[in-house]
Amino acid sequence: MDKNKILDYHLVKKKIRRISLQIIESNSIDDEIIIAGIENNGYIIAKKICNEIKKISDKKIQLCSVKIDKKNPRKEITVSLVEEQYENKSVVIVDDVLNSGSTLMYAVKYFLDTKLNKLKTAVLVDRNHKKYPIKADYKGLSLSTSIQNHVEVSINDNEINAYLV
């Protein structure tokens, strides 16, 4: 199986910085932003976004993990925060790749049961092959691929790379 590197460590850092700046900009009037990362890779990227926002802004940021079965997203979804911690706040749901959109769609559905100020989505790579009407508000890379292609995000020792397989 051929792997073509589409994002290396340095490009990923730039993409995370850009996404972080966009999140700050679009949430300028909000007191607090909840960054909700979908486990596993989405959470690691969300953590990096939180760290980057803390470096460049004094905005209050809270990291949240979202546990969802990506193969069967209709199963129970759990988050690391209680509802009162994200109620009436701005939430950004983060994942590594937006492929069919089902994972993000069900994560969004989970948070819609609570009154929020704003709900946005962020991904490192948007593949443009969605089955559901969902979009990434913040994306590192938008990539038009064939349906046979697969995007793989690899995280080793906090170094993130993305490959087109």
Buried (B, 14 or more C-beta within 10 A) or exposed (E): EEEEEBBEEEBBBEBBBBBBBBBBEBBEEBEBBBBBBBBBBBBBBBBBBBEBBEEEBEBEBBBBBBBBEBEEBEEEBEBBBEEEEBBEBBBBBBBBBBBBBBBBBBBBEBBEEBEBBBBBBBBBBBBEBBEBEBBBBBBBBEBEBEEEEBBBBBBEEEEBBBBBE
